[in-house]
Amino acid sequence: MVTLGLVGLWRAASAADPVPPVEHLRVKVLRVLPHDRDAFTQGLVVVGGALYESTGQHGESRVRRIDLGTGDVRTEAWLPGDLFGEGIAPVGDRLIQLTWREQRALIWSLPDLRKVGELSYQGEGWGLTFDGARLIMSDGSDVLTLRDPRTFEPLGRVAVTLDGEPRSSLNELEWAEGSVWANVWGSETILRIDLGTGEVTGVVDASGLLTTAEREGVDVLNGIAWNPTDGHFLITGKLWPKLFEVEFVPAG
């Protein structure tokens, strides 16, 4: 088994190989789209010009295809009531969706979202993304698990550190521009992670997106997608009324 996590920990601790300064970023809003306030967002990804969203909660979990221009739901599939939907990642013409504690990964066809299979795994499922060769999965800890996209078998583990300290609560994930981007559960922070070392190279302050009135009844920031067409990110939160098209720019 590949032990990338051990390599990352060794590099972060090596005096001969100092950790580069962490870049501090902020959100620049480019466009605001409506978002379903009933959607307990667990995963977002852009595929073929459409936005796919996974939602959670037992009895309310779905996977859906959304028109990026209008925010309208074009196709939707419901999960059985005993499953709690989590992160999603596209692999070819399939979309893989995690479940929280049920240890089942559902496979959906793209773009019509027909269920075509299942995979299994151990532990909790939180976020999922694909770097073109490996699936990258979070479970709420400070460790990312690399998985075979065909079998879902573990290929290695990456321990994530910020300023040399473990950074846990990694949630929704997105692969973009050679890095993993991760929501930090319970916060309005997004991290940019070097998958080779596990080091956090950037910290995004995503606070202040909703007004005081809009924050009534919402849950945490969660959901990050990258649009390869224009290089913009899309972010939202659980039960949020808005979806934001953004860029991450230097703070200050």
FENHU-V421026 format. One line per field, one symbol per residue. phi: phi as a letter, one per 30 degrees, with the letter a starting at -180 (. if undefined). psi: psi as a letter, one per 30 degrees, with the letter a starting at -180 (. if undefined). A space follows every 10 residues. Layout:
phi: ???
psi: ???
This chain:
phi: .dcddddddd ddcdddbddd eddcbbccdc accdbddcdd dbabacbhic ccbcbcidib dbbbcbdddc iddcbbbcde dcccdbdbad bicbbcbdbd cdhbcdccdc cdhcdblbbb acidcccabb cjbbdbbcbj ccccccbddc ciddclbbdc bbhiceccid bdbbcahibc cbdceibccb ccbdddcidd cabcdcdidc deddddidcd eajbbccddb iccbbabdid dbccdbbcbe dj
psi: kkieeeeeee effkffikkl kkkkllkjke kkllkjffji kfkkkkkhgl kkkklakkfg klklkkkfef gkkekkkkll fgkjkbllkk jbglkkklld gfhkkkkkkk gfhkkgalll lkalkdlklk gfekkkklgf agkkkkkkfe fgkkflkjkk kjhfkkjagk cklkkkhglk kkkjkglhkk kkkjfeffkk fkkkjglgek leeffjglal kkjkkkjfef gllklalkgk flkkklljlk l.
